[in-house]
Amino acid sequence: MIFVFMSACETEHEVACFPQRVKTTLASGTNATSITADYKYTGDLIDRIIWSNSQTHYFSYNTEDQLIKIEEFNVKTLMKTEYRIFYDGNYLSGVEQYFSVLDYQTQMEVDTSYVAYHTYAHENGNISTEKVFGRENESQDFVLLKNNAYSYDVFGNLTEMISMDDVSGDTLESYTFIYDLQKNPYNALQLYFHGKTFVNNILQKENLLSKETYTYQIIYNSTQYPNQINIKENGYMYQVITFDYVCK
């Protein structure tokens, strides 16, 4: 979503803001742990994200600027997670997930495993269902692990998700969401769907299984993007996220 500014002396001017630095602080009793993510761009596309916890994420695109690969390197754990992303026209159709072990000295991949894949179905332009497949322990064959179902509001915000175990039929996760009408910090970015939408900002998230409620207090900047988000879990401060942007 793009916010539009109007003035008497200029025609319609579209402004989009891109996160440049995002700092997340986790509150735990009297202790607080912060992680910073610096976003680097090529044009309007993310090239990489450099994290303060020894991670770097690299993004690759096809000739139509569709995101087709994310490589997440962690030099502390010497692990790499890779997501290969597939489309049917303009619609996300599947994601393959790979784990790799990195060499201590060269940080090159020395062992790679294909561990999971996801398939998607769409309704009214939104992802309605997701099937998650993983390796069976003994045979190492791919088996269906869970089915995820998603519902949306008229703006395209995810309002409800439920995850069901394919074998037992048990509910694994169930959440509902309430949103504001302002712009999400990641609204202008090319990101693939992984259980989140980036249209507006969450005001409340409820875990229907554990009955935990997360409330989001948002402080906006002059362009109506979040400058700071304070997240509380059952009334107690849980997380603080701050944003620096570059706007165009």
C-alpha positions as a Markdown table, in Angstrom:
| # | Residue | x | y | z |
|---|---|---|---|---|
| 1 | Met | 0.0 | 0.0 | 0.0 |
| 2 | Ile | 1.3 | 3.5 | -0.9 |
| 3 | Phe | 0.4 | 6.6 | 1.1 |
| 4 | Val | -0.5 | 9.6 | -1.0 |
| 5 | Phe | 0.2 | 13.2 | 0.0 |
| 6 | Met | -1.7 | 16.1 | -1.6 |
| 7 | Ser | -1.0 | 19.8 | -1.5 |
| 8 | Ala | -2.4 | 22.9 | -3.2 |
| 9 | Cys | 0.7 | 23.5 | -5.3 |
| 10 | Glu | 1.6 | 20.0 | -6.4 |
| 11 | Thr | -0.1 | 17.1 | -8.1 |
| 12 | Glu | -0.5 | 13.7 | -6.5 |
| 13 | His | 2.8 | 12.5 | -5.0 |
| 14 | Glu | 3.3 | 8.9 | -4.0 |
| 15 | Val | 5.6 | 8.2 | -1.1 |
| 16 | Ala | 6.9 | 4.8 | -0.2 |
| 17 | Cys | 9.2 | 4.2 | 2.7 |
| 18 | Phe | 11.7 | 1.3 | 3.0 |
| 19 | Pro | 13.1 | 0.1 | 6.3 |
| 20 | Gln | 16.8 | 0.9 | 6.6 |
| 21 | Arg | 17.5 | -0.2 | 10.2 |
| 22 | Val | 15.2 | -2.2 | 12.4 |
| 23 | Lys | 16.1 | -2.8 | 16.1 |
| 24 | Thr | 14.2 | -5.4 | 18.1 |
| 25 | Thr | 14.6 | -5.5 | 21.9 |
| 26 | Leu | 13.3 | -8.5 | 23.8 |
| 27 | Ala | 12.3 | -7.8 | 27.4 |
| 28 | Ser | 12.9 | -10.6 | 29.8 |
| 29 | Gly | 12.5 | -9.6 | 33.5 |
| 30 | Thr | 15.2 | -7.0 | 34.3 |
| 31 | Asn | 17.3 | -8.1 | 31.2 |
| 32 | Ala | 16.9 | -6.8 | 27.6 |
| 33 | Thr | 18.5 | -8.2 | 24.5 |
| 34 | Ser | 18.6 | -6.2 | 21.3 |
| 35 | Ile | 19.1 | -7.3 | 17.7 |
| 36 | Thr | 19.7 | -4.9 | 14.8 |
| 37 | Ala | 18.9 | -5.6 | 11.1 |
| 38 | Asp | 20.4 | -3.3 | 8.4 |
| 39 | Tyr | 18.7 | -3.4 | 5.0 |
| 40 | Lys | 20.7 | -3.0 | 1.8 |
| 41 | Tyr | 18.9 | -2.4 | -1.5 |
| 42 | Thr | 19.5 | -2.5 | -5.2 |
| 43 | Gly | 16.9 | -0.1 | -6.5 |
| 44 | Asp | 13.7 | -0.9 | -4.6 |
| 45 | Leu | 14.6 | -4.6 | -4.1 |
| 46 | Ile | 16.3 | -6.0 | -1.0 |
| 47 | Asp | 19.8 | -7.2 | -1.8 |
| 48 | Arg | 20.7 | -8.3 | 1.7 |
| 49 | Ile | 19.9 | -7.9 | 5.4 |
| 50 | Ile | 22.9 | -7.7 | 7.8 |
| 51 | Trp | 22.0 | -8.8 | 11.4 |
| 52 | Ser | 23.9 | -8.0 | 14.5 |
| 53 | Asn | 23.7 | -11.6 | 15.6 |
| 54 | Ser | 26.2 | -12.9 | 13.0 |
| 55 | Gln | 23.6 | -13.5 | 10.3 |
| 56 | Thr | 23.4 | -12.2 | 6.7 |
| 57 | His | 20.4 | -12.9 | 4.5 |
| 58 | Tyr | 20.8 | -12.6 | 0.7 |
| 59 | Phe | 17.9 | -12.1 | -1.8 |
| 60 | Ser | 17.7 | -13.1 | -5.5 |
| 61 | Tyr | 15.2 | -12.3 | -8.1 |
| 62 | Asn | 14.2 | -13.4 | -11.6 |
| 63 | Thr | 14.0 | -11.1 | -14.7 |
| 64 | Glu | 10.5 | -10.0 | -13.6 |
| 65 | Asp | 11.7 | -8.9 | -10.2 |
| 66 | Gln | 10.0 | -11.8 | -8.4 |
| 67 | Leu | 11.8 | -13.0 | -5.3 |
| 68 | Ile | 13.0 | -16.5 | -6.1 |
| 69 | Lys | 15.6 | -17.3 | -3.4 |
| 70 | Ile | 16.6 | -16.3 | 0.1 |
| 71 | Glu | 19.9 | -17.5 | 1.6 |
| 72 | Glu | 20.3 | -17.1 | 5.3 |
| 73 | Phe | 23.9 | -17.5 | 6.5 |
| 74 | Asn | 24.9 | -17.8 | 10.2 |
| 75 | Val | 28.6 | -17.7 | 10.6 |
| 76 | Lys | 28.3 | -18.3 | 14.4 |
| 77 | Thr | 26.5 | -21.7 | 14.0 |
| 78 | Leu | 28.1 | -22.4 | 10.6 |
| 79 | Met | 24.6 | -23.1 | 9.1 |
| 80 | Lys | 22.8 | -21.9 | 6.1 |
| 81 | Thr | 19.1 | -22.0 | 5.4 |
| 82 | Glu | 18.0 | -21.6 | 1.8 |
| 83 | Tyr | 14.4 | -21.0 | 0.5 |
| 84 | Arg | 13.8 | -21.5 | -3.2 |
| 85 | Ile | 10.5 | -19.8 | -4.2 |
| 86 | Phe | 8.3 | -20.8 | -7.2 |
| 87 | Tyr | 5.3 | -19.1 | -8.9 |
| 88 | Asp | 2.4 | -19.8 | -11.2 |
| 89 | Gly | 2.3 | -16.5 | -13.0 |
| 90 | Asn | 2.0 | -13.9 | -10.3 |
| 91 | Tyr | 0.9 | -16.3 | -7.6 |
| 92 | Leu | 3.2 | -18.0 | -5.1 |
| 93 | Ser | 2.9 | -21.8 | -5.8 |
| 94 | Gly | 5.7 | -23.4 | -3.7 |
| 95 | Val | 8.7 | -23.0 | -1.5 |
| 96 | Glu | 11.5 | -25.5 | -1.0 |
| 97 | Gln | 13.7 | -25.4 | 2.1 |
| 98 | Tyr | 17.3 | -26.6 | 2.3 |
| 99 | Phe | 19.8 | -26.8 | 5.2 |
| 100 | Ser | 23.6 | -26.6 | 4.7 |
| 101 | Val | 26.6 | -27.0 | 6.9 |
| 102 | Leu | 29.3 | -24.4 | 6.3 |
| 103 | Asp | 33.1 | -25.0 | 6.4 |
| 104 | Tyr | 34.7 | -23.4 | 9.4 |
| 105 | Gln | 37.5 | -21.7 | 7.4 |
| 106 | Thr | 35.9 | -21.0 | 4.0 |
| 107 | Gln | 32.3 | -20.8 | 5.1 |
| 108 | Met | 31.5 | -22.7 | 1.9 |
| 109 | Glu | 28.7 | -25.3 | 1.9 |
| 110 | Val | 30.0 | -28.8 | 2.7 |
| 111 | Asp | 26.8 | -30.7 | 3.2 |
| 112 | Thr | 23.3 | -29.7 | 2.0 |
| 113 | Ser | 19.9 | -31.4 | 2.7 |
| 114 | Tyr | 16.5 | -30.8 | 1.1 |
| 115 | Val | 14.4 | -30.8 | 4.2 |
| 116 | Ala | 10.9 | -29.4 | 3.5 |
| 117 | Tyr | 8.6 | -27.9 | 1.0 |
| 118 | His | 5.3 | -25.9 | 1.0 |
| 119 | Thr | 2.5 | -25.7 | -1.5 |
| 120 | Tyr | -0.1 | -23.0 | -1.7 |
| 121 | Ala | -3.7 | -22.5 | -3.0 |
| 122 | His | -5.3 | -19.1 | -3.6 |
| 123 | Glu | -8.7 | -17.6 | -3.3 |
| 124 | Asn | -9.6 | -14.0 | -4.3 |
| 125 | Gly | -5.9 | -13.2 | -4.8 |
| 126 | Asn | -4.9 | -14.3 | -1.3 |
| 127 | Ile | -3.3 | -17.5 | -0.1 |
| 128 | Ser | -6.1 | -19.6 | 1.4 |
| 129 | Thr | -4.4 | -22.9 | 2.2 |
| 130 | Glu | -0.8 | -24.0 | 2.7 |
| 131 | Lys | 0.4 | -27.6 | 2.9 |
| 132 | Val | 3.7 | -28.3 | 4.7 |
| 133 | Phe | 5.7 | -31.4 | 3.8 |
| 134 | Gly | 8.8 | -32.7 | 5.7 |
| 135 | Arg | 11.0 | -35.8 | 5.8 |
| 136 | Glu | 9.7 | -38.9 | 7.6 |
| 137 | Asn | 12.3 | -40.0 | 10.2 |
| 138 | Glu | 12.8 | -43.6 | 9.2 |
| 139 | Ser | 12.2 | -43.6 | 5.4 |
| 140 | Gln | 13.2 | -40.0 | 4.8 |
| 141 | Asp | 10.4 | -39.8 | 2.3 |
| 142 | Phe | 8.4 | -36.5 | 2.2 |
| 143 | Val | 5.1 | -36.7 | 4.1 |
| 144 | Leu | 2.4 | -34.1 | 4.6 |
| 145 | Leu | 2.9 | -32.7 | 8.1 |
| 146 | Lys | 0.3 | -30.0 | 8.5 |
| 147 | Asn | -2.4 | -28.0 | 6.7 |
| 148 | Asn | -2.6 | -24.3 | 7.3 |
| 149 | Ala | -5.7 | -22.2 | 6.5 |
| 150 | Tyr | -5.9 | -18.4 | 6.3 |
| 151 | Ser | -8.6 | -15.8 | 6.3 |
| 152 | Tyr | -8.3 | -12.1 | 5.4 |
| 153 | Asp | -10.1 | -8.8 | 5.7 |
| 154 | Val | -11.1 | -6.6 | 2.7 |
| 155 | Phe | -7.7 | -4.9 | 2.7 |
| 156 | Gly | -5.7 | -8.2 | 2.4 |
| 157 | Asn | -4.6 | -8.4 | 6.1 |
| 158 | Leu | -4.4 | -11.9 | 7.6 |
| 159 | Thr | -7.1 | -12.0 | 10.2 |
| 160 | Glu | -7.1 | -15.7 | 11.2 |
| 161 | Met | -4.8 | -18.7 | 10.8 |
| 162 | Ile | -5.2 | -22.3 | 11.9 |
| 163 | Ser | -2.7 | -25.1 | 11.6 |
| 164 | Met | -3.9 | -28.7 | 11.7 |
| 165 | Asp | -1.8 | -31.9 | 12.1 |
| 166 | Asp | -2.5 | -34.0 | 9.0 |
| 167 | Val | -2.3 | -37.3 | 10.8 |
| 168 | Ser | -4.1 | -36.7 | 14.1 |
| 169 | Gly | -6.3 | -33.8 | 13.0 |
| 170 | Asp | -5.2 | -31.9 | 16.2 |
| 171 | Thr | -5.0 | -28.1 | 16.1 |
| 172 | Leu | -1.3 | -27.1 | 16.3 |
| 173 | Glu | -1.8 | -23.3 | 16.1 |
| 174 | Ser | -4.7 | -20.9 | 16.0 |
| 175 | Tyr | -4.4 | -17.1 | 15.9 |
| 176 | Thr | -6.6 | -14.1 | 15.2 |
| 177 | Phe | -5.4 | -10.6 | 14.3 |
| 178 | Ile | -6.7 | -7.0 | 14.4 |
| 179 | Tyr | -5.1 | -4.2 | 12.4 |
| 180 | Asp | -4.9 | -0.4 | 12.1 |
| 181 | Leu | -5.3 | 1.4 | 8.8 |
| 182 | Gln | -1.8 | 2.7 | 8.5 |
| 183 | Lys | 1.1 | 1.4 | 6.4 |
| 184 | Asn | 3.2 | -1.6 | 7.4 |
| 185 | Pro | 7.0 | -1.0 | 7.5 |
| 186 | Tyr | 7.5 | -3.8 | 5.0 |
| 187 | Asn | 4.6 | -2.8 | 2.7 |
| 188 | Ala | 6.8 | -1.6 | -0.2 |
| 189 | Leu | 9.1 | -4.7 | -0.1 |
| 190 | Gln | 9.1 | -7.8 | -2.3 |
| 191 | Leu | 8.6 | -10.5 | 0.3 |
| 192 | Tyr | 7.1 | -14.0 | 0.1 |
| 193 | Phe | 4.3 | -15.2 | 2.3 |
| 194 | His | 5.2 | -17.1 | 5.5 |
| 195 | Gly | 2.2 | -16.7 | 7.7 |
| 196 | Lys | 2.3 | -12.9 | 7.7 |
| 197 | Thr | 0.9 | -10.1 | 5.6 |
| 198 | Phe | 2.4 | -6.6 | 5.2 |
| 199 | Val | -0.5 | -4.4 | 4.4 |
| 200 | Asn | -1.4 | -2.7 | 7.7 |
| 201 | Asn | -0.1 | -3.0 | 11.2 |
| 202 | Ile | -1.2 | -5.5 | 13.9 |
| 203 | Leu | -2.9 | -4.0 | 16.9 |
| 204 | Gln | -3.8 | -7.3 | 18.6 |
| 205 | Lys | -2.9 | -10.9 | 18.2 |
| 206 | Glu | -4.6 | -13.6 | 20.2 |
| 207 | Asn | -3.4 | -17.2 | 20.6 |
| 208 | Leu | -6.7 | -19.1 | 20.7 |
| 209 | Leu | -5.1 | -22.2 | 22.2 |
| 210 | Ser | -3.1 | -20.7 | 25.0 |
| 211 | Lys | -5.4 | -17.7 | 25.4 |
| 212 | Glu | -2.4 | -15.4 | 25.4 |
| 213 | Thr | -3.1 | -11.9 | 24.0 |
| 214 | Tyr | -0.5 | -9.6 | 22.4 |
| 215 | Thr | -1.3 | -5.9 | 22.1 |
| 216 | Tyr | 0.7 | -3.5 | 19.9 |
| 217 | Gln | 1.1 | 0.1 | 20.8 |
| 218 | Ile | 2.3 | 2.0 | 17.7 |
| 219 | Ile | 4.0 | 5.4 | 17.5 |
| 220 | Tyr | 3.8 | 6.7 | 13.9 |
| 221 | Asn | 6.2 | 9.0 | 12.1 |
| 222 | Ser | 5.2 | 11.9 | 9.9 |
| 223 | Thr | 4.6 | 9.6 | 6.9 |
| 224 | Gln | 2.3 | 7.4 | 9.0 |
| 225 | Tyr | 4.7 | 4.5 | 9.1 |
| 226 | Pro | 5.4 | 3.0 | 12.5 |
| 227 | Asn | 8.4 | 4.6 | 14.2 |
| 228 | Gln | 8.1 | 2.3 | 17.3 |
| 229 | Ile | 6.0 | -0.7 | 18.2 |
| 230 | Asn | 5.7 | -1.7 | 21.8 |
| 231 | Ile | 4.4 | -5.3 | 22.1 |
| 232 | Lys | 2.8 | -6.5 | 25.4 |
| 233 | Glu | 2.0 | -10.1 | 26.2 |
| 234 | Asn | -1.0 | -10.4 | 28.6 |
| 235 | Gly | -0.3 | -6.8 | 29.7 |
| 236 | Tyr | 3.5 | -7.2 | 30.3 |
| 237 | Met | 6.1 | -5.6 | 28.0 |
| 238 | Tyr | 7.4 | -8.3 | 25.7 |
| 239 | Gln | 9.2 | -6.6 | 22.8 |
| 240 | Val | 10.0 | -3.1 | 21.4 |
| 241 | Ile | 10.7 | -2.6 | 17.7 |
| 242 | Thr | 12.1 | 0.7 | 16.3 |
| 243 | Phe | 12.4 | 1.6 | 12.6 |
| 244 | Asp | 14.6 | 3.9 | 10.5 |
| 245 | Tyr | 13.5 | 4.4 | 6.9 |
| 246 | Val | 14.6 | 5.8 | 3.6 |
| 247 | Cys | 11.6 | 7.3 | 1.7 |
| 248 | Lys | 11.1 | 7.9 | -2.0 |
